[in-house]
């Protein structure tokens, strides 16, 4: 039984690539959010506030 389960588990490389497939876009998204928060010009920040109200 244990052998059958272990045979179906992905390899270490497969697990690593799966983790990267999640982490790379997530980190990119978070960095992009931080950059927009800190570096958007004032007129754009006002525009976002008005559209959210």
URGIJO-V900925 format. One record per backbone hydrogen bond with DSSP energy under -1.0 kcal/mol. NH is the residue of the N-H (numbers start at 1). CO is the residue of the C=O. If there is no record, write none. Layout:
BEGIN
NH&CO / NH&CO
END
This chain:
BEGIN
5&1 / 6&2 / 7&3 / 8&4 / 15&11 / 16&12 / 17&13 / 18&14 / 19&15 / 20&16 / 21&17 / 22&18 / 23&19 / 24&20 / 26&22 / 27&23 / 28&24 / 29&25 / 30&26 / 31&27 / 32&28 / 33&29 / 34&30 / 35&31 / 36&32 / 37&33 / 38&34 / 39&35 / 40&36 / 45&41 / 46&42 / 47&43 / 48&44 / 49&45 / 50&46 / 51&47 / 52&48 / 53&49
END
